[in-house]
Amino acid sequence: MVVCGLACWRCRWLLPLLLGLAIIMGIIALAGRGWLESESEPYVHQASLWESCTRGPTDLNWNCESLMDYGWGRAAAATYLVGFVILVICFALAVIAFSIEILRFNFVRGIGGLLFVVAAFQIIGLVIYPVKFAEEIPLTGDNMFSWAYGFGWASTVVVIGCAFFFCCLPNWEDEVLGNIKPTYYYSSPERAPYLN
């Protein structure tokens, strides 16, 4: 196990902090308008999780169409949103679990299991969106899945990493709580004469 330079009770706040970072990235993905954008000029297409906007090469105003009119649009938004809501619940549970003096490690493992569920929901939403978008929405020019879509994947990767750590943390219960006495190894009795 990696030894933390700080006291272990401080190190245990890193996992809830990472979950908070995943929440911030999830908010950016949910609110961002950069799920799909035109790659080069003229910039004629821009889409979010909720709507797709197009404009002519010389127009200044965007004409937006809701993706909630499509079954796949509702499915992608619903699965990503359900995953995000469960992520917020996991964050609250993690703060509660790490706030009490005696960690409830079975509780922590349950949070890890829920985080795998979050990752599954988010991956489903992140896969449905580009596949069905490219099939059903007419695209002109070169388009790319952009920064907000990337934040969605970044949030999912952080959630998967945290899920593994939350599931493995109970295996290191004594180290985290400081219940193990340090073991000292000496190379020869001459170097430690006071042990005789």
CYANA upper distance limits for C-alpha pairs under 8 A (distance plus 0.5 A):
  4 CYS  CA      8 CYS  CA      7.10
  4 CYS  CA     11 CYS  CA      7.05
  6 LEU  CA     10 ARG  CA      6.89
  6 LEU  CA     11 CYS  CA      7.08
  7 ALA  CA     11 CYS  CA      7.12
  8 CYS  CA     12 ARG  CA      6.75
  8 CYS  CA    175 GLU  CA      8.41
  8 CYS  CA    176 VAL  CA      5.98
  8 CYS  CA    177 LEU  CA      7.46
  8 CYS  CA    178 GLY  CA      7.71
  9 TRP  CA     13 TRP  CA      7.99
  9 TRP  CA    176 VAL  CA      7.57
  9 TRP  CA    177 LEU  CA      7.76
 10 ARG  CA     14 LEU  CA      8.39
 12 ARG  CA     98 PHE  CA      7.49
 12 ARG  CA    176 VAL  CA      8.02
 13 TRP  CA     17 LEU  CA      6.69
 13 TRP  CA     98 PHE  CA      7.52
 14 LEU  CA     18 LEU  CA      6.67
 15 LEU  CA     19 LEU  CA      6.80
 15 LEU  CA    162 CYS  CA      7.05
 15 LEU  CA    165 PHE  CA      8.40
 15 LEU  CA    166 PHE  CA      8.33
 16 PRO  CA     20 GLY  CA      6.67
 16 PRO  CA     91 PHE  CA      6.66
 16 PRO  CA     94 ALA  CA      6.36
 16 PRO  CA     95 VAL  CA      6.74
 17 LEU  CA     21 LEU  CA      6.82
 18 LEU  CA     22 ALA  CA      6.76
 18 LEU  CA    158 VAL  CA      7.65
 18 LEU  CA    162 CYS  CA      7.82
 19 LEU  CA     23 ILE  CA      6.73
 19 LEU  CA     87 LEU  CA      8.14
 19 LEU  CA     91 PHE  CA      6.42
 19 LEU  CA    158 VAL  CA      8.00
 19 LEU  CA    159 VAL  CA      7.39
 19 LEU  CA    162 CYS  CA      7.74
 20 GLY  CA     24 ILE  CA      6.83
 20 GLY  CA     91 PHE  CA      7.28
 21 LEU  CA     25 MET  CA      6.80
 21 LEU  CA    155 SER  CA      8.27
 22 ALA  CA     26 GLY  CA      6.54
 22 ALA  CA    154 ALA  CA      8.12
 22 ALA  CA    155 SER  CA      5.05
 22 ALA  CA    156 THR  CA      7.95
 22 ALA  CA    158 VAL  CA      6.59
 22 ALA  CA    159 VAL  CA      7.10
 23 ILE  CA     27 ILE  CA      6.67
 23 ILE  CA     84 PHE  CA      7.85
 23 ILE  CA     87 LEU  CA      7.57
 23 ILE  CA     88 VAL  CA      7.33
 23 ILE  CA    155 SER  CA      7.64
 24 ILE  CA     28 ILE  CA      6.85
 25 MET  CA     29 ALA  CA      6.71
 25 MET  CA    151 PHE  CA      5.92
 25 MET  CA    152 GLY  CA      7.16
 25 MET  CA    154 ALA  CA      7.59
 25 MET  CA    155 SER  CA      5.94
 26 GLY  CA     30 LEU  CA      6.59
 26 GLY  CA     84 PHE  CA      7.24
 26 GLY  CA    151 PHE  CA      7.26
 26 GLY  CA    152 GLY  CA      6.30
 26 GLY  CA    155 SER  CA      6.29
 27 ILE  CA     31 ALA  CA      6.52
 28 ILE  CA     32 GLY  CA      5.95
 28 ILE  CA    148 ALA  CA      6.95
 28 ILE  CA    151 PHE  CA      7.23
 28 ILE  CA    152 GLY  CA      8.39
 29 ALA  CA     35 TRP  CA      8.35
 29 ALA  CA    148 ALA  CA      5.13
 29 ALA  CA    149 TYR  CA      6.61
 29 ALA  CA    150 GLY  CA      8.24
 29 ALA  CA    151 PHE  CA      5.91
 29 ALA  CA    152 GLY  CA      5.56
 30 LEU  CA     48 SER  CA      8.48
 30 LEU  CA     49 LEU  CA      7.17
 30 LEU  CA     81 LEU  CA      8.43
 30 LEU  CA    148 ALA  CA      8.27
 30 LEU  CA    152 GLY  CA      8.37
 31 ALA  CA     48 SER  CA      8.27
 32 GLY  CA     48 SER  CA      6.77
 32 GLY  CA     49 LEU  CA      8.49
 32 GLY  CA    148 ALA  CA      5.75
 33 ARG  CA     46 GLN  CA      7.46
 33 ARG  CA     47 ALA  CA      6.24
 33 ARG  CA     48 SER  CA      4.84
 33 ARG  CA     49 LEU  CA      8.10
 33 ARG  CA    148 ALA  CA      7.23
 34 GLY  CA     46 GLN  CA      7.17
 34 GLY  CA     47 ALA  CA      6.63
 34 GLY  CA     48 SER  CA      6.31
 34 GLY  CA    145 PHE  CA      7.98
 34 GLY  CA    146 SER  CA      5.84
 34 GLY  CA    147 TRP  CA      6.08
 34 GLY  CA    148 ALA  CA      5.32
 34 GLY  CA    149 TYR  CA      7.24
 35 TRP  CA     46 GLN  CA      8.10
 35 TRP  CA     47 ALA  CA      6.07
 35 TRP  CA     48 SER  CA      5.40
 35 TRP  CA     49 LEU  CA      7.12
 35 TRP  CA    145 PHE  CA      5.92
 35 TRP  CA    146 SER  CA      5.66
 35 TRP  CA    147 TRP  CA      7.04
 35 TRP  CA    148 ALA  CA      5.53
 35 TRP  CA    149 TYR  CA      5.00
 35 TRP  CA    150 GLY  CA      8.32
 36 LEU  CA     45 HIS  CA      8.02
 36 LEU  CA     46 GLN  CA      6.09
 36 LEU  CA     47 ALA  CA      5.46
 36 LEU  CA     48 SER  CA      7.29
 36 LEU  CA    143 ASN  CA      7.29
 36 LEU  CA    144 MET  CA      6.08
 36 LEU  CA    145 PHE  CA      4.78
 36 LEU  CA    146 SER  CA      5.86
 36 LEU  CA    149 TYR  CA      8.01
 37 GLU  CA     43 TYR  CA      8.09
 37 GLU  CA     45 HIS  CA      5.99
 37 GLU  CA     46 GLN  CA      4.92
 37 GLU  CA     47 ALA  CA      6.93
 37 GLU  CA    143 ASN  CA      6.08
 37 GLU  CA    144 MET  CA      6.08
 37 GLU  CA    145 PHE  CA      6.92
 37 GLU  CA    146 SER  CA      6.78
 38 SER  CA     42 PRO  CA      8.14
 38 SER  CA     43 TYR  CA      5.65
 38 SER  CA     44 VAL  CA      6.68
 38 SER  CA     45 HIS  CA      5.74
 38 SER  CA     46 GLN  CA      7.09
 38 SER  CA    141 GLY  CA      7.62
 38 SER  CA    142 ASP  CA      6.40
 38 SER  CA    143 ASN  CA      4.79
 38 SER  CA    144 MET  CA      6.78
 39 GLU  CA     43 TYR  CA      7.82
 39 GLU  CA    141 GLY  CA      8.50
 39 GLU  CA    142 ASP  CA      5.88
 39 GLU  CA    143 ASN  CA      5.35
 39 GLU  CA    144 MET  CA      6.23
 40 SER  CA    142 ASP  CA      7.21
 40 SER  CA    143 ASN  CA      8.34
 42 PRO  CA     57 PRO  CA      6.04
 43 TYR  CA     57 PRO  CA      7.63
 44 VAL  CA     54 THR  CA      5.83
 44 VAL  CA     55 ARG  CA      5.52
 44 VAL  CA     56 GLY  CA      6.54
 44 VAL  CA     57 PRO  CA      6.73
 44 VAL  CA    140 THR  CA      8.16
 45 HIS  CA     52 SER  CA      8.04
 45 HIS  CA     53 CYS  CA      6.33
 45 HIS  CA     54 THR  CA      5.06
 45 HIS  CA     55 ARG  CA      7.25
 45 HIS  CA    139 LEU  CA      8.17
 45 HIS  CA    140 THR  CA      8.22
 45 HIS  CA    143 ASN  CA      8.11
 46 GLN  CA     52 SER  CA      6.63
 46 GLN  CA     53 CYS  CA      5.66
 46 GLN  CA     54 THR  CA      6.88
 47 ALA  CA     51 GLU  CA      6.23
 47 ALA  CA     52 SER  CA      4.68
 47 ALA  CA     53 CYS  CA      6.21
 48 SER  CA     52 SER  CA      6.86
 48 SER  CA    148 ALA  CA      8.37
 49 LEU  CA     67 LEU  CA      8.02
 49 LEU  CA     73 GLY  CA      8.13
 49 LEU  CA     76 ALA  CA      8.29
 49 LEU  CA     77 ALA  CA      6.84
 49 LEU  CA    129 TYR  CA      8.33
 50 TRP  CA     66 SER  CA      6.66
 50 TRP  CA     67 LEU  CA      5.94
 50 TRP  CA     68 MET  CA      7.07
 50 TRP  CA     73 GLY  CA      7.92
 50 TRP  CA     77 ALA  CA      7.67
 51 GLU  CA     64 CYS  CA      6.92
 51 GLU  CA     65 GLU  CA      6.05
 51 GLU  CA     66 SER  CA      4.79
 51 GLU  CA     67 LEU  CA      5.32
 51 GLU  CA     68 MET  CA      8.00
 52 SER  CA     64 CYS  CA      6.03
 52 SER  CA     65 GLU  CA      5.80
 52 SER  CA     66 SER  CA      6.87
 52 SER  CA     67 LEU  CA      7.07
 53 CYS  CA     62 TRP  CA      6.27
 53 CYS  CA     63 ASN  CA      5.81
 53 CYS  CA     64 CYS  CA      4.51
 53 CYS  CA     65 GLU  CA      6.68
 54 THR  CA     62 TRP  CA      6.07
 54 THR  CA     63 ASN  CA      5.85
 54 THR  CA     64 CYS  CA      6.93
 55 ARG  CA     59 ASP  CA      6.40
 55 ARG  CA     60 LEU  CA      7.89
 55 ARG  CA     61 ASN  CA      7.09
 55 ARG  CA     62 TRP  CA      5.59
 55 ARG  CA     63 ASN  CA      6.49
 67 LEU  CA     73 GLY  CA      5.52
 67 LEU  CA     74 ARG  CA      7.68
 68 MET  CA     73 GLY  CA      5.74
 68 MET  CA     74 ARG  CA      5.57
 69 ASP  CA     73 GLY  CA      7.68
 69 ASP  CA     74 ARG  CA      8.05
 70 TYR  CA     74 ARG  CA      6.96
 71 GLY  CA     75 ALA  CA      6.66
 72 TRP  CA     76 ALA  CA      6.48
 72 TRP  CA    128 ILE  CA      7.43
 72 TRP  CA    129 TYR  CA      7.81
 72 TRP  CA    132 LYS  CA      7.20
 73 GLY  CA     77 ALA  CA      6.62
 73 GLY  CA    129 TYR  CA      7.44
 74 ARG  CA     78 ALA  CA      6.33
 75 ALA  CA     79 THR  CA      6.51
 75 ALA  CA    125 GLY  CA      7.61
 75 ALA  CA    128 ILE  CA      8.31
 76 ALA  CA     80 TYR  CA      6.67
 76 ALA  CA    124 ILE  CA      7.75
 76 ALA  CA    125 GLY  CA      4.66
 76 ALA  CA    126 LEU  CA      7.47
 76 ALA  CA    128 ILE  CA      6.28
 76 ALA  CA    129 TYR  CA      6.23
 77 ALA  CA     81 LEU  CA      6.38
 77 ALA  CA    125 GLY  CA      7.06
 78 ALA  CA     82 VAL  CA      6.42
 78 ALA  CA    125 GLY  CA      8.12
 79 THR  CA     83 GLY  CA      6.67
 79 THR  CA    121 PHE  CA      5.69
 79 THR  CA    122 GLN  CA      6.79
 79 THR  CA    124 ILE  CA      7.19
 79 THR  CA    125 GLY  CA      5.72
 80 TYR  CA     84 PHE  CA      6.68
 80 TYR  CA    121 PHE  CA      6.42
 80 TYR  CA    122 GLN  CA      5.13
 80 TYR  CA    123 ILE  CA      8.26
 80 TYR  CA    124 ILE  CA      8.02
 80 TYR  CA    125 GLY  CA      5.50
 80 TYR  CA    126 LEU  CA      7.78
 81 LEU  CA     85 VAL  CA      6.69
 81 LEU  CA    122 GLN  CA      8.40
 82 VAL  CA     86 ILE  CA      6.76
 82 VAL  CA    118 VAL  CA      8.30
 82 VAL  CA    121 PHE  CA      7.46
 83 GLY  CA     87 LEU  CA      6.61
 83 GLY  CA    117 VAL  CA      7.90
 83 GLY  CA    118 VAL  CA      4.91
 83 GLY  CA    119 ALA  CA      7.47
 83 GLY  CA    120 ALA  CA      8.28
 83 GLY  CA    121 PHE  CA      5.57
 83 GLY  CA    122 GLN  CA      6.01
 84 PHE  CA     88 VAL  CA      6.84
 84 PHE  CA    118 VAL  CA      7.49
 84 PHE  CA    122 GLN  CA      8.09
 85 VAL  CA     89 ILE  CA      6.89
 86 ILE  CA     90 CYS  CA      6.62
 86 ILE  CA    114 LEU  CA      7.97
 86 ILE  CA    115 LEU  CA      8.35
 86 ILE  CA    118 VAL  CA      6.69
 87 LEU  CA     91 PHE  CA      6.67
 87 LEU  CA    115 LEU  CA      7.29
 87 LEU  CA    118 VAL  CA      6.67
 88 VAL  CA     92 ALA  CA      6.87
 89 ILE  CA     93 LEU  CA      6.70
 90 CYS  CA     94 ALA  CA      6.46
 90 CYS  CA    111 ILE  CA      6.49
 90 CYS  CA    114 LEU  CA      7.59
 90 CYS  CA    115 LEU  CA      7.58
 91 PHE  CA     95 VAL  CA      6.74
 92 ALA  CA     96 ILE  CA      6.80
 93 LEU  CA     97 ALA  CA      6.49
 93 LEU  CA    111 ILE  CA      7.77
 94 ALA  CA     98 PHE  CA      6.52
 94 ALA  CA    108 VAL  CA      7.70
 94 ALA  CA    111 ILE  CA      7.64
 95 VAL  CA     99 SER  CA      6.43
 96 ILE  CA    100 ILE  CA      7.31
 97 ALA  CA    103 LEU  CA      6.64
 97 ALA  CA    104 ARG  CA      7.05
 97 ALA  CA    107 PHE  CA      7.74
 97 ALA  CA    108 VAL  CA      7.36
 98 PHE  CA    103 LEU  CA      6.74
102 ILE  CA    177 LEU  CA      8.39
104 ARG  CA    108 VAL  CA      6.96
105 PHE  CA    109 ARG  CA      6.76
105 PHE  CA    169 LEU  CA      7.98
105 PHE  CA    170 PRO  CA      5.66
105 PHE  CA    173 GLU  CA      7.77
106 ASN  CA    110 GLY  CA      6.86
106 ASN  CA    170 PRO  CA      7.61
107 PHE  CA    111 ILE  CA      6.98
108 VAL  CA    112 GLY  CA      7.00
108 VAL  CA    166 PHE  CA      6.41
108 VAL  CA    167 CYS  CA      7.57
108 VAL  CA    169 LEU  CA      8.08
108 VAL  CA    170 PRO  CA      7.88
109 ARG  CA    113 GLY  CA      6.92
109 ARG  CA    166 PHE  CA      6.12
109 ARG  CA    167 CYS  CA      5.04
109 ARG  CA    168 CYS  CA      7.94
109 ARG  CA    169 LEU  CA      7.97
109 ARG  CA    170 PRO  CA      7.43
110 GLY  CA    114 LEU  CA      6.79
110 GLY  CA    167 CYS  CA      8.06
111 ILE  CA    115 LEU  CA      6.67
111 ILE  CA    163 ALA  CA      8.04
111 ILE  CA    166 PHE  CA      7.18
111 ILE  CA    167 CYS  CA      8.28
112 GLY  CA    116 PHE  CA      7.01
112 GLY  CA    162 CYS  CA      7.68
112 GLY  CA    163 ALA  CA      4.78
112 GLY  CA    164 PHE  CA      7.11
112 GLY  CA    165 PHE  CA      7.89
112 GLY  CA    166 PHE  CA      5.12
112 GLY  CA    167 CYS  CA      5.42
113 GLY  CA    117 VAL  CA      7.14
113 GLY  CA    163 ALA  CA      7.22
113 GLY  CA    167 CYS  CA      7.55
114 LEU  CA    118 VAL  CA      6.79
114 LEU  CA    163 ALA  CA      8.35
115 LEU  CA    119 ALA  CA      6.69
115 LEU  CA    159 VAL  CA      6.72
115 LEU  CA    160 ILE  CA      7.45
115 LEU  CA    162 CYS  CA      7.96
115 LEU  CA    163 ALA  CA      5.63
116 PHE  CA    120 ALA  CA      6.73
116 PHE  CA    159 VAL  CA      8.09
116 PHE  CA    160 ILE  CA      6.92
116 PHE  CA    163 ALA  CA      6.40
117 VAL  CA    121 PHE  CA      6.81
118 VAL  CA    122 GLN  CA      6.66
118 VAL  CA    159 VAL  CA      7.97
119 ALA  CA    123 ILE  CA      6.47
119 ALA  CA    156 THR  CA      6.13
119 ALA  CA    157 VAL  CA      8.43
119 ALA  CA    159 VAL  CA      6.76
119 ALA  CA    160 ILE  CA      6.62
120 ALA  CA    124 ILE  CA      6.69
121 PHE  CA    125 GLY  CA      6.87
122 GLN  CA    126 LEU  CA      6.54
122 GLN  CA    152 GLY  CA      8.37
122 GLN  CA    156 THR  CA      6.96
123 ILE  CA    127 VAL  CA      6.52
123 ILE  CA    153 TRP  CA      8.38
123 ILE  CA    156 THR  CA      7.65
124 ILE  CA    128 ILE  CA      6.57
125 GLY  CA    129 TYR  CA      6.70
126 LEU  CA    130 PRO  CA      7.71
126 LEU  CA    149 TYR  CA      8.31
126 LEU  CA    152 GLY  CA      7.85
126 LEU  CA    153 TRP  CA      7.86
127 VAL  CA    131 VAL  CA      6.98
128 ILE  CA    132 LYS  CA      6.48
129 TYR  CA    133 PHE  CA      6.23
130 PRO  CA    134 ALA  CA      6.44
130 PRO  CA    145 PHE  CA      8.39
131 VAL  CA    135 GLU  CA      6.93
132 LYS  CA    136 GLU  CA      6.48
133 PHE  CA    137 ILE  CA      5.96
134 ALA  CA    138 PRO  CA      7.94
134 ALA  CA    139 LEU  CA      7.91
139 LEU  CA    143 ASN  CA      7.97
145 PHE  CA    149 TYR  CA      6.76
145 PHE  CA    150 GLY  CA      8.22
146 SER  CA    150 GLY  CA      6.79
147 TRP  CA    151 PHE  CA      6.75
148 ALA  CA    152 GLY  CA      6.93
149 TYR  CA    153 TRP  CA      7.09
150 GLY  CA    154 ALA  CA      6.59
151 PHE  CA    155 SER  CA      6.55
152 GLY  CA    156 THR  CA      6.87
153 TRP  CA    157 VAL  CA      6.70
154 ALA  CA    158 VAL  CA      6.78
155 SER  CA    159 VAL  CA      6.70
156 THR  CA    160 ILE  CA      6.74
157 VAL  CA    161 GLY  CA      6.81
158 VAL  CA    162 CYS  CA      6.63
159 VAL  CA    163 ALA  CA      6.50
160 ILE  CA    164 PHE  CA      6.99
161 GLY  CA    165 PHE  CA      6.94
162 CYS  CA    166 PHE  CA      6.44
163 ALA  CA    167 CYS  CA      6.62
164 PHE  CA    168 CYS  CA      6.62
165 PHE  CA    169 LEU  CA      6.28
166 PHE  CA    170 PRO  CA      8.24
168 CYS  CA    172 TRP  CA      7.95
169 LEU  CA    173 GLU  CA      7.15
172 TRP  CA    176 VAL  CA      6.76
173 GLU  CA    177 LEU  CA      6.65
174 ASP  CA    178 GLY  CA      6.35
174 ASP  CA    179 ASN  CA      5.44
174 ASP  CA    180 ILE  CA      6.50
175 GLU  CA    179 ASN  CA      6.84
175 GLU  CA    180 ILE  CA      6.67
186 TYR  CA    191 ARG  CA      7.71
186 TYR  CA    192 ALA  CA      7.62
187 SER  CA    191 ARG  CA      7.88
188 SER  CA    192 ALA  CA      7.72
189 PRO  CA    193 PRO  CA      6.49
189 PRO  CA    195 LEU  CA      8.29
189 PRO  CA    196 ASN  CA      8.40
